[in-house]
Amino acid sequence: MSEPGPAGRLVIIPTPIGDPDDITLRALRMLRDVDELYAEDTRVTADLLRTLGIARSTRSCHDHNEEARADEILAHLHAGRSVGLVSDAGTPLISDPGFRVVARARAAGFTVDVLPGACALIAALVGSGLPTDQFAFGGFLPAGEAALRAQLATLAGFDGTLIFYESPRRLAETLRIIAAIWPERAVVVARNLTKAHEQWISGRASAALQQLGAETRGEVVLLVGRGETVTIDADARIRALLAEGIDARRVRDVVAAETGLPRREIYARVMALRA
C-alpha cells in the first residue's frame, strides 16, 4: 500500500466461504498490504493466510472485545495507518462482528473501503431458484420454539424470499415449525456452499425435513419462498378431534404438530374444551 496519508483507512475484506480460490485479487493485495489486520478468529485467519501464502500477524476483533478493539483501531486510523478487518468467512459484518468499528470510523470521518466478495446469503439466494426481486435477511434464527415462532410471525407478510442462517443442530426443528405454520411455502436448504460436500435441498418444509438425514454439521442457509401464511384454528381443530372420540393426549400431539404450539399449552386447551 502507498505511504499513509494524513488520515487512515479502514478496509473491509471478504474472505472465501469455502473454496479458497474464491479470494479476489484485490482482497489478496489488501491482506498483504494493510498496516494492521484484525480478524474475528485469529486461528481461522492464520490458516487462510497460510493457504494463500501470506505471512503476517493478526489481532482479534470479535463479539466479546469489539468495543475495546474499536478504540485500538481508531487510534491506528488517527495515526494515518490502514487497517483491514476480516471475519471467519464471507463478508464481515453480515451476522459477524464489525458494526461498531465501521460506525465509529465513519463517524470520525475516516474512509471505509468495502471490497466486494463472497457472501453466503447471496450465493444461496442466487442458486435457490426462489424469486430474487425482493428478499429479506433475518440473520441467525433465535433458539427456542416461542422465540422462533414470534420471529417468523413478524415476517409473515413480507412478499419476497426470506433468508436465514441456521444452526445445523436446530435445522430439523426449524423445518418442523415452518411446515406447521407455512405448509405450502417452498423452502431451500443450502449447506456447505462452495465446499466439497455442498448440498441443496428444495421443496416444502415437510419434504425437506425428510431429506435432511442425520447430518448435524456444516454451515446452513435457509430460504423460504413468498406466500400467504396458512394458519390453523387450534381450538376448532381440538373440538373436531375430540368429536371423533380421539384421546386427549393424542389430540394434544396432533394439534401441537400441526400448529407448532407447545404441547403443554395445547393440552391445557384440550382439557378446557373437553370440560
N, C-alpha and C positions, 0 to 999 in steps of 0.2 A: 504494500500500500504506500501511497505517496506520503511525504512528510506531513505530520499533523498540522492542521491549521489552528486558528485561534479558538475554535470550538471543536469538541469531539463529535463522534458519530456513533450511533447505535445501529448495529446490523442484525436483523432477524434472519437466521439462516435455517431453512428447511433441510432436513436430512431424510434419507430413504425410510420408507415404512417396512421394507423387507429386503428387496434386491438392492445391494449396494451400488449396482450400476446405474441406479436412478438418480444419483447425485448429479447436480448440474455443474457445468464448468465454472460458473460464477460462484456457486457455493464452495467449490474446491478452492478457488482463489481466496475467498474470504476466510475460510477455515485456516488457511496458511498465513494470511497477511494481517488479520486484525491484531491489535496490540494485546488485547485481553480477550479470553474466551470463557464464557460462563455456560455451564451445562446443567440440565435437570439432574442427571446422574453421571458423575464423572467417570464411573467404571464403564457404563454403556458407551459413552462418548469416546473413551480411550480405546475400546475395542474397534469402534468405527474408524477412528483416526489411524490405528494400526493397519486396518484393511485398506485404507486409502493411501497409505504410505506417508502419513503426516506425523511428524514428531513434534509435539508441543505439550505444554501443561494446560490444565483447565481448572476452574474453580466452580464450586457447586452453586446453583440457584434453583431452589425447589420450594414447594409449598410451605415448608416449615421455617425457611430462613430468608424468604424473598424480601421481606421488609429491610432486614439488615444488609443484604446484598445490594439492594437498590441504593442504599447510602454509598456503598463502595463504588458501584457503577457510576453514579452521578459524580463522585469525586474524580474518577478517571476521565469522564467527559469534560468536566471543568478544567482538567489538566491538558485538554486537547488530544486525548487518546481515542482510538477506535476500540469499540467493544462489540464482540459478537455474542449472540445468545442462541443456544440450541436446546431442543428438548430431546427426549429419548428417541423419538421417531416422528417424522412428518413435520408439519409447520408449527413452530412454537406458538403458544397461547391458545391453541384450539384444544380445549379441555386439558390444558397444561399450564404451568406457571409462566409468568412473564408480564401479565397485565399491569401490575404495579410499576414495574420497571419502565415499560413503554409510556404509561401515563405520566410518570414523573419526568422522563426525558423530554417528552413533548411539552409539558408544562414549563420546563426550564428553557425551552427554545432550541433544543438540540435537534439535529437532523436524525430521523429514523428511517433507515433504508430497509425495506421489506423485500426479500428475494422470493420470487415465485418458486414453487417446488411441490414435492409430494404432500398429499393430504388425504387421509383415508376416507373421510366422508365424501369428498368429491369423486374419488376413484370409484367408491361403491355406488354413488348416485348415477354416474355415467354408465356403469356396467350393469345396472339393475334391470333395465327395461321399464322402469317406472317413469312417470312424467317428470321432466326436468325444468319445466317452465316456471314452477313455483315450488319451493321446498323450504322446510324449517328444520334447523338443527337443534335438538334438545339436549345435547351433551350426554353425560352418563345418566342413565335412569336411576331413580332412587331405590334403595333396598327396602323391602317390606311391602306387603300387598296393599295396605291402605294408602301409603305414600305413592306407590306406583299408579294405582287407580286414580288418585287425585291428579297426578301429573298428566296422565293421558286424558282425563276429563277436560283439562284446560286447553287441550289441543284438538279436541274432537271436531270443532267446527272449521278447522283450517282446511282450505280447499287446495291442497297440494300434497307433495310427498313429505312424510316425516322421517327424520334421520336421527338415530341414537347410537351411542356407544354403549355396549353392554358387557358385563362380566360373563365369560363362558360358563361359569358355575351357576349363574342365575338365569341363563338364557331360556331353558326349558320352562321354568315357572313363568317367565315373562310372556312367552308364547302362549301358555295356557290361559293367562289372563286376557291377552289380546284376542284369542279365539273366543272367549266368553263374551267380551263386550263389543268386538268388531268382527263377527264371524265371516262376513263377506269381503272384508278388505284383503287385498293382495299384500303379502309380505315378502321381503327378500332378506336372507341372512348371508352376509359376505364375511368370510372368515379367512384370516391369514393372507390378506391381499399382497400380491407380488412375491409371496414366498413359495417354497417347493410344494407345500400341501394346501395351496389356495382352494377354497371351497365356496360354492354358490348354491343356495337352496332357495327355491321360489315356490309360491303357491299361497293358499290360505294358511293362516297361522296353525290351524289344526293339522294340515298336511305337512307343513314344515316341521312341526313337533315330532311327527312320526319319522322324519328323515334324519333327525339330529344324531341319533345313536348315543353312545356313552361318552363321547369326547367332551372333556371339560377344560381344554386348553386352547390357547390361541386368542388373537385379538379379533373382536367381533364388531361389525357394523350392522345394525338392524334398521331396515327401512320398511315403512308402512305406507301403502298407497292411499290415495284420496278415496273418500266415500262417505256415505251417510252413516252415522253411528246407529247401530242396532241396539236398542235397549230391551230388557226383559222385565216385565212387571213381576217382581218376586212374589208378592202376596197372591196375585192371581194364579201364578204357577203353583204355589203351595196349595191353594184351595183345590185346583184341578187334580193334583196328585193325591191329595187326601180323599177327594171324592171317589177316586179309583180304588180306595182301600189300601193304599201303599203305607207301609210302616213309617213312623215319624223320622227315624234315623235315616232311612233310605231317602225320604223326601229331602231331608237336610243335605245329604250328599249330592243328590241330583241337582237341586237348585243352587247349591254352592258352586258346583262345577259349571253350571250354565251362566251364572251371573258374575262369578269371581268374588262374591262377597264372602266374608269369613264364615266358617261353618258354625261357630258359636252364635253369631248374630242370626243366621238363618234358623238355627234350631230354636232360639227363643221366639222367633216369629211363627215357626211351625206350632209350637206349644200354645202360643196365644191364640192363633187362628183355630186350632183344633178345639180349644176350650169354648 
